């Protein structure tokens, strides 16, 4: 899953570099208008039913079929809504061409809805390798199609085809891999159970969406669009860094939590292992960003984004805590407690908006520090909540957090020393020296603080090495037999 995220990011970056030279800013703007609505419609089409299937004890054919027929019908209806939304948006924004773009993107909603149940089946089977490969293939096909159409002068339709081709290929492949076909059965009783669970899932996503809108509105009002832009760039840097490190653990662990939830000892062990691996993987990356942000931000985004440095440093600190929140999110979903997480999310998101409201007039630095305060409070608040679900003590959870703090302080000290020692040299030298110091410190400190995470890494490395070696041996054997 992590490899797929790296592949998608790098291939997507390469595709954007090519398309920005072939298309106009208005082309990207038109698609951006539509894509701001599409993810929300994906959520409505699924209604959290796939999340229900992933955590259900023993789902039957009727459960899968009920979820599929709802998702398919809802996907068709929501796709029609997407197309019709183009008319008021075109009038409101006074931009021509929105309507055909909306109608053209509508099938993507149907594709995603049709593939939600087969994807849930693959996740229940822990076949994340197949899901990752299919995402890679679908993304590659879509990117190639976009570049070809752009070269032929199709303009904005190149971006539309990229989205459609990506979703269509991924959906077809997931159906083939799942080897499942729906029956005509539809259970009203099961639909109600799924709806009760799924409505909490959707509510959590809607609250998060509303929190994001409220934060943006507050920052834009207090600091202007420039301030919002600086904050947005800092947030994007942290999100990409999280995507490329530990967040792939979260969807996998959710399925594991659901499958072992009746055995509390195994559940506690699985959670603690996932938490330790997440802390161990993410902490050095976030420390590196916090230390080197004055070099990273101008190098990647340009010197005009220097105002994003301070927010990026603060958000890097908060990023360690918010990733663990995602893990706890998956735990509650895996245990069938989305309503409990909904109550928690409502309280924390309300606190986040309130904190942003009071800190925004003091500048971006204050807003970012406010995020750290809220993230720290939210982490402490989750300890008794998670401990109750795991039937363990909150002190055990706090102990791992303390280990992560010690790890962060230890490796940041070495990083700061290396950063200052290389001051005045080229930026690349500064990044390499600082990264090397942090990595060496991490290798030593992580062995002491998170030995189980290091053990997991070693076992995974051995498995990958053995797999590569076995494939090479089989290829050599096949070549030898062919020669004979």
Steps between C-alpha positions, in 0.01 A plus 500: 500500500787736579667416170175579321480840668859581397432385146177702477661816635805484276310394188235762571765767537658401168160505328418844640836632380416379148136613500577848631702554184219379274188637671392840625435612859130530413494130410630409844265750659192347337590151620586634846146639529353158427746303711418713804154340493577146379664358818194600703277318253720190523422501870124526445503221243667259742335631821757315711368157395845378395634596844218296655587194290868523594427480874197263491553166675372258238338685209288285273423520131182695574704760692739553210215507248299748706799733524576463129149574373472803726842632396429446132158669509632781721799543269273543197279748687794696637662507155184663366514752786862575409404573142209723602721686750693641208215736402481703827879492537545641151256783577646565847864500393431663162730250332413335169557129447417376851186308395659264244791439739261398777307263273823352366630426851169349615587141389800504735259504794325191360834322452605566860162395637501179296845406631442574869377152598768301310762729655357430846523127426867529407568701814332237718732245339799726574586503130641850514772402257235453230330827590832685478590345164159581357529861615842523335375354173185712496696816575756422231233436235324824590819704489606356164154570358512858628839570346400346163180708480680814609759450225216466250349829610195381695564753777298459819360168380842346557454559874146362488612183327778457755246483783259274310767260376662473843173415674373269226817291481528474879134395529528234228814356656353490850198309368725247331712455813209470743340215299159592637165562337193650670173315532162667459442486876442823691437494876322798655612388845865487397461832321386658826800360688735624231330837490528542877873425487564687177317815605752545782786452252354759263432739788866484605610587146248782472613649830863485386400667174313773686795552734729549201266753342463689829877510556559631149232765539642619834860514375399671175296759690769574755815468286373533144535259210879520519496377857268215406728412210809486723318276747366278221848440359633407845210260553555341161868437577410320824218300340724374222769405752244307705366328188847380402592358840268352761143559384496176296492319835161646587268326246681170551482518878128580489428161343729325747329669795163382371616141456663463845262715704352203689844409635596796719860386547557477125315829448720682753812346349395599146419855607824550691705363210321728253546798728870434557564453127313823422694699758831348390442563129344844513704672772829535307319629191312765697815599691687537171230735367489698824879552497550552126181687409694826436681315221230256385217750445693746275666213314172326414253786473724801436633789714166680482357237738736580788202590719402132493814396691376566854160335444673198342727461802209514745281273289785247480489470879123467495526251212639227725194529722239521223627181333444309824151651503441332164611170651256543790234593245559166327492317833156635591368419153648151518329444835167611356493826700468775238250683721757530778750647258232737368449651847875536546544653152224753561663619822855520360397664172298760691806566719719530188272760342477694828878499539545619141250780560695634799851450358450617139518875583849438642642357178581168335748403769232528767255296290757223456586498872128475566493186287774350721307583817182343366685193371665450839171541685327262258774241550467509879120488471520184287704305755208412733269457198729250327602334828134430574451337161815289539426425867845615599645792695546842348849509650615237247389727216660802662827307537536455123423867450774585748740278308411683178568835670840378620577370150401832343710704744802272465515502120403869470800598711736327259310644205522857630873465563558367146273768350688784668839346423415490129359853495657694216545198277276404209145405587554142383798464735292634788217256432733203460700572815190568709319197362804279568525622859130441561515155338801390706340628818177323408677167439649511848204644693230294324677175591477601865154659502308302236668158467177335384471745210860435398428127521201544269721685254763228504240227444347693212843557344578128523166411340561738211857376457389135505225571249742672261754220542236231435378678189856529371560131569181400316591722206848346483353151523254575220784639287709189561214269405438708188863466396482124547 
